[in-house]
C-alpha cells in the first residue's frame, strides 16, 4: 500500500511516499521536522503486515474487524464510540480506547478512515500525543468460499523520539506470534461464539 506522509522541508510541506512491506521485514524512513527551539528530530515510519486464515466465509468474517464487533472475539477490547452509529460502521466514525502503552497518558483516538464493505476492506487512523498509525484490514474468500484470508497491515509514525521508541516496541509485540494469536482468537469465536480468554489479540494489544 502506498501512503503519503506530510513532513517539513524548511518552511514548506512535502509529501513523502512510503511503501509498506511484508511480515518478515520492516523499514524505517527518517523525516526531519522542526521542533521547539529549532531542534531537529527524526520521526520514523515502521510498517509490517501479515496474513491469517479464518474458518468461515467472507460475509461472516469481515464484520468482525469493525470497532464494535471486535468485542465479540478480542479480550479487553472496549471502544468508546464518540461519533457515528455503533450498529453501523461508516467512514469518519470516531472512538477512543485506553492506550496499551504505559507511557501514553491519554486515550488513543481512532477514526475509520476508509471503509469499503464491497471490497471487504477497512482502514483505521489512530493517534496519541506522540504517535500516529494506520491499521488496514483486507479480507478475501479462499477457494470454496468456506474460509477467509485476512491481511492485516500496521504502519506507525512517531512524532518524536519517544514515539519512535514506543512504535518499535508496539510493532515487535504485535507481530511476536506472526498474528497467529489473532487467528486463534477469531477461529475460537467462530467455532464457539465465545472469547478465547488470556489470548490478548486485537487492536488494543499494540497501542
C-alpha positions in Angstrom: 0.0 0.0 0.0 1.3 3.4 -0.9 0.8 6.1 1.8 1.7 9.7 1.8 3.0 11.4 5.0 3.4 15.1 5.3 6.8 16.3 6.7 8.5 19.6 6.8 11.3 20.7 4.5 12.4 24.1 5.8 9.2 26.1 5.6 7.4 24.0 3.0 5.5 20.8 3.4 6.3 17.9 1.1 4.6 14.6 0.5 6.7 11.6 1.4 5.5 8.3 -0.2 6.2 5.1 1.7 5.8 1.6 0.5 4.6 -0.9 3.2 6.5 -4.2 3.4 5.8 -7.8 4.3 5.7 -9.7 7.5 9.4 -10.7 7.6 10.8 -7.3 7.1 10.2 -3.6 8.1 11.5 -0.3 7.1 12.3 3.0 8.9 12.3 6.3 7.0 13.7 9.4 8.7 11.8 12.6 8.2 13.3 15.8 9.5 10.9 18.1 11.3 11.2 21.3 13.2 10.5 21.3 16.9 10.8 23.8 19.8 13.9 26.0 19.6 14.6 24.8 16.0 15.9 21.5 17.4 15.6 18.8 14.7 14.2 15.3 15.4 13.7 12.4 13.0 10.4 10.7 13.3 10.4 7.2 11.8 7.9 5.2 9.9 7.8 1.5 10.6 5.5 -1.0 8.9 4.6 -4.6 8.9 1.8 -6.9 7.6 0.7 -10.5 8.0 -2.0 -12.8 6.7 -4.1 -15.2 8.7 -6.6 -17.9 7.7 -10.1 -17.9 9.3 -12.6 -20.7 9.4 -15.7 -19.1 8.0 -16.9 -17.4 4.8 -16.1 -13.8 4.0 -19.6 -12.5 4.9 -19.2 -13.8 8.4 -15.6 -12.9 8.9 -15.2 -9.3 7.6 -17.7 -7.7 10.1 -15.5 -9.0 13.0 -12.9 -6.3 12.2 -15.3 -3.5 12.8 -14.8 -1.5 16.0 -17.9 -2.9 17.8 -17.9 -6.5 16.6 -14.2 -6.9 17.6 -15.5 -7.0 21.2 -17.0 -10.4 20.2 -13.6 -12.0 20.0 -10.9 -9.7 21.3 -10.4 -9.9 25.1 -10.2 -6.5 26.7 -11.3 -4.5 23.6 -13.8 -1.9 24.8 -14.1 1.1 22.5 -15.9 4.3 23.5 -17.9 5.5 20.4 -17.7 9.2 20.1 -19.5 9.8 16.7 -21.5 7.5 14.5 -24.0 4.7 15.0 -22.4 1.8 16.9 -24.6 -0.6 15.0 -23.4 0.6 11.5 -19.7 1.0 10.6 -19.1 4.0 8.4 -16.2 6.2 7.3 -15.4 9.0 9.8 -16.7 7.1 12.7 -14.6 8.2 15.8 -14.0 6.3 19.0 -11.4 6.1 21.8 -9.7 3.3 23.6 -7.3 3.2 26.6 -3.8 3.1 25.3 -2.0 -0.2 25.8 1.4 1.6 26.2 2.2 2.6 29.8 3.8 5.9 28.7 0.8 7.1 26.8 -1.1 9.2 29.3 -4.2 9.9 27.1 -6.6 7.6 25.4 -5.9 6.6 21.7 -8.3 8.3 19.3 -9.4 6.2 16.3 -11.0 7.2 13.0 -12.5 4.8 10.5 -10.6 6.5 7.6 -11.6 4.0 4.9 -14.5 1.6 4.8 -15.4 -0.5 1.7 -17.6 -3.5 2.6 -17.9 -4.4 -1.1 -14.1 -5.0 -1.2 -14.0 -6.3 2.4 -11.6 -3.5 3.4 -11.3 -1.3 6.4 -8.6 1.2 7.5 -8.2 2.9 10.8 -6.2 6.1 11.5 -5.2 6.2 15.2 -3.3 8.9 17.2 -2.0 9.7 20.6 0.1 12.7 21.7 3.4 11.2 20.4 2.3 8.7 17.8 0.2 8.3 14.7 -0.6 5.0 13.0 -2.7 3.2 10.4 -4.3 -0.2 10.5 -5.6 -1.7 7.3 -7.5 -5.0 7.1 -8.3 -6.6 3.7 -10.3 -9.9 3.6 -10.8 -12.2 0.6 -12.6 -15.5 0.2 -10.5 -18.6 -0.3 -11.3 -21.3 -2.9 -14.6 -22.9 -2.0 -15.7 -19.8 0.0 -15.7 -21.7 3.3 -12.6 -20.0 4.7 -11.3 -16.4 4.5 -7.8 -14.9 4.3 -7.3 -11.6 6.2 -4.2 -9.4 5.6 -3.6 -7.0 8.5 -1.1 -4.2 8.0 0.3 -1.7 10.5 2.1 1.5 9.7 3.4 3.6 12.6 4.7 7.2 12.6 6.5 8.5 15.6 6.1 12.3 16.3 9.2 12.4 18.5 11.9 10.1 19.7 9.7 8.7 22.4 7.1 8.0 19.9 9.6 6.2 17.6 10.7 4.0 20.5 7.1 3.2 21.5 6.3 2.3 17.9 9.2 -0.1 17.5 8.1 -1.8 20.8 4.5 -1.9 19.7 5.3 -3.5 16.3 7.5 -6.1 17.9 4.8 -7.1 20.4 2.1 -7.1 17.7 3.9 -9.5 15.4 5.7 -11.6 18.1 3.4 -14.5 17.1 3.0 -13.6 13.4 -0.6 -12.7 14.2 -1.4 -16.4 15.0 -2.9 -15.1 18.3 -5.4 -13.2 16.2 -6.1 -16.3 14.1 -6.6 -18.5 17.2 -8.9 -16.0 18.9 -11.1 -15.4 15.9 -11.4 -19.0 14.9 -12.3 -19.9 18.6 -15.1 -17.3 18.4 -16.3 -18.7 15.0 -16.4 -22.2 16.4 -17.8 -21.5 19.9 -19.3 -17.9 19.9 -17.1 -17.1 22.9 -14.0 -15.1 23.6 -10.7 -17.0 23.9 -9.6 -15.8 27.4 -6.0 -14.7 28.1 -5.2 -14.6 24.4 -4.8 -10.7 24.2 -5.2 -10.3 20.4 -6.8 -7.4 18.7 -6.1 -3.7 18.1 -5.8 -3.0 21.9 -2.8 -5.2 22.4 -0.4 -2.9 20.4 -1.3 0.7 21.1 
